[in-house]
């Protein structure tokens, strides 16, 4: 298993959190995603390599901004 963390900007409520989580979990290869509203951090667990750009694109489609957090990409 691998882990990727992303910083999400623009979330203001639990509906936002649910939208981001669902978008990430729809990316092929993603096993699960946990999104923390207070910190703006999404932790994504995937069983195979998943392009960071694919995860960011999924989040941007939900109208949020995202960027990878360096050194937080593997379990």
C-alpha positions in Angstrom: 0.0 0.0 0.0 1.1 3.6 -0.7 0.0 6.8 0.9 -0.3 10.2 -0.7 -1.1 13.4 1.2 -2.6 16.5 -0.4 -3.3 20.0 0.8 -6.8 21.0 -0.2 -7.9 24.7 -0.4 -11.4 26.0 -0.5 -13.3 23.5 1.8 -15.6 25.1 4.2 -18.0 22.4 5.4 -18.6 18.7 5.7 -20.3 18.6 2.3 -17.0 19.9 0.8 -15.1 17.1 2.6 -17.5 14.5 1.3 -17.2 15.8 -2.3 -13.4 15.7 -2.1 -13.4 12.2 -0.6 -15.8 10.9 -3.2 -13.8 12.4 -6.0 -10.5 10.9 -4.7 -12.1 7.5 -4.2 -13.3 7.5 -7.8 -9.7 7.7 -9.1 -8.6 4.3 -10.4 -6.2 2.6 -7.9 -7.4 4.6 -4.9 -8.5 2.3 -2.1 -9.7 5.0 0.4 -9.4 8.7 1.2 -9.7 10.5 4.5 -10.2 14.3 4.4 -9.7 16.6 7.4 -11.7 19.8 7.2 -9.7 21.5 10.0 -6.3 20.9 8.5 -7.3 20.8 4.8 -5.3 17.6 4.5 -6.4 14.6 2.4 -4.7 11.3 3.0 -5.1 8.9 0.1 -4.4 5.2 0.4 -3.7 3.4 -2.9 -2.6 -0.2 -3.8 -0.8 0.8 -7.0 1.0 3.9 -8.1 -1.5 6.7 -8.9 -0.4 9.8 -10.6 -0.6 12.9 -8.3 -2.0 14.8 -11.3 -4.9 12.4 -11.5 -5.8 13.0 -7.8 -5.4 16.8 -8.2 -7.6 16.8 -11.3 -10.3 14.9 -9.5 -10.3 17.5 -6.7 -10.2 20.4 -9.2 -13.3 19.0 -10.9 -15.1 19.6 -7.6 -14.0 23.2 -7.7 -11.3 23.0 -5.0 -7.5 23.6 -5.2 -5.0 20.9 -4.3 -1.3 20.2 -4.2 0.8 17.3 -3.1 2.7 17.4 0.2 6.3 16.5 -0.4 7.8 13.5 1.5 4.3 12.2 2.3 3.8 9.9 -0.7 4.6 6.4 0.6 3.7 4.2 3.6 
